[in-house]
């Protein structure tokens, strides 16, 4: 099993940071979206080969949560939401430059996913923004939406 990593960032930006009252801003938290694919490129979540209920994710920075993103029947053709279907939306840490996830899939073992990140420049948020990822030293694909 290998992973293809892609990232979806949703938030707000404003050139006049002083004018933003962060108490009034409801930012949709960015997430790292992971697809589990086999050597042929087949998405194991989409094909049903892996049940999301059999996946656990741990991180070296503490608690991590994730949500399975199923297929959306109402998605517009060519919409960004189509890209994240059948993926895992994984929470990001705050203010870390390097961190690691341990992804455990029943029947497949454990994969250590190393992330290189940089400081977020979006107002009202201090999450780490992934700029690169690798598994066993092999760089993974990153798609920014």
C-alpha positions in Angstrom: 0.0 0.0 0.0 1.2 3.5 -0.7 -0.3 6.9 0.0 -1.1 9.8 -2.2 -1.3 12.9 -0.1 -3.3 16.0 -1.1 -4.2 19.0 0.9 -7.3 21.1 1.0 -7.1 24.6 2.5 -10.2 26.6 3.3 -10.1 29.8 5.2 -10.3 33.6 4.9 -7.7 36.1 4.1 -7.6 39.9 4.2 -4.8 42.3 3.4 -5.8 44.5 6.4 -5.1 42.0 9.3 -5.7 44.8 11.9 -9.3 45.1 10.8 -10.1 41.4 11.5 -11.8 40.6 14.8 -10.9 36.9 15.1 -13.8 36.4 17.6 -16.2 37.0 14.7 -14.4 34.7 12.2 -15.5 31.1 11.8 -12.6 29.5 9.8 -13.2 26.1 8.3 -10.2 24.3 9.6 -7.7 23.1 7.0 -7.1 19.4 6.9 -4.6 17.0 5.4 -6.5 14.7 3.1 -5.1 11.3 2.6 -6.0 8.7 0.0 -5.0 5.1 0.5 -4.0 3.6 -2.8 -2.4 0.3 -3.9 0.5 -0.1 -6.3 -1.9 0.1 -9.3 -3.3 3.5 -8.1 -6.6 2.1 -7.0 -8.2 4.0 -4.1 -8.7 1.3 -1.4 -11.4 3.3 0.3 -13.4 3.8 -2.9 -13.1 0.2 -3.9 -14.2 -1.0 -0.5 -10.9 -3.0 0.0 -10.4 -0.9 3.2 -13.2 -0.1 5.6 -12.6 3.3 7.2 -13.7 1.8 10.6 -10.5 -0.4 10.5 -8.2 2.6 10.4 -6.5 4.3 13.3 -4.2 7.3 13.1 -1.7 8.4 15.7 0.7 11.3 15.7 3.9 12.3 17.4 2.4 15.6 18.5 -0.4 14.2 20.5 -4.1 13.6 19.8 -5.1 13.5 16.2 -8.6 13.1 14.7 -9.8 12.2 11.2 -13.0 11.9 9.3 -13.7 9.7 6.3 -15.0 11.8 3.3 -17.4 9.5 1.4 -18.7 10.1 -2.1 -21.0 13.1 -2.6 -24.0 12.4 -4.8 -24.6 16.2 -5.1 -21.1 17.2 -6.2 -20.9 19.4 -9.3 -18.9 17.9 -12.2 -15.2 19.0 -12.0 -15.8 20.5 -8.5 -12.9 20.5 -6.0 -15.1 18.5 -3.7 -14.8 15.5 -6.1 -11.1 15.4 -5.4 -11.5 14.8 -1.7 -14.1 12.0 -2.0 -13.0 8.7 -0.5 -10.2 10.3 1.5 -9.4 10.8 5.2 -9.5 14.4 6.5 -6.8 14.4 9.2 -6.4 17.2 11.7 -3.3 19.3 11.6 -1.1 20.4 14.6 -0.3 24.0 15.5 3.1 25.6 14.9 5.2 22.5 14.0 7.7 22.3 11.2 8.0 18.6 11.1 5.7 15.9 12.4 4.7 12.3 11.8 1.5 10.3 11.5 1.3 6.6 12.1 -1.5 5.2 9.9 -2.7 1.7 11.0 -4.9 -0.2 8.5 -6.1 -3.6 9.6 -4.6 -6.2 7.3 -2.0 -3.8 5.9 0.1 -2.9 8.9 1.5 0.6 9.8 2.7 3.4 7.6 4.7 6.2 9.0 3.9 9.5 7.1 6.5 12.2 7.6 5.3 15.8 7.0 7.4 18.9 6.4 5.3 22.1 7.2 5.7 25.8 7.4 4.0 28.5 9.5 0.5 29.5 8.4 0.1 33.1 7.3 -3.7 33.2 7.4 -5.2 35.6 10.0 -6.9 34.1 13.1 -5.1 30.7 12.7 -1.9 29.1 13.8 -2.0 25.7 12.1 1.0 24.1 10.4 0.7 24.0 6.6 2.1 20.9 5.0 4.6 21.7 2.1 5.9 18.1 1.6 5.3 14.5 2.7 7.1 11.2 2.5 6.8 7.6 3.4 10.0 5.6 3.9 11.9 8.5 2.2 9.7 8.4 -0.9 8.2 11.8 -1.7 4.4 11.7 -2.1 2.2 13.6 -4.5 0.7 16.8 -3.1 -2.3 18.5 -4.7 -3.3 22.0 -3.4 -7.0 22.9 -4.0 
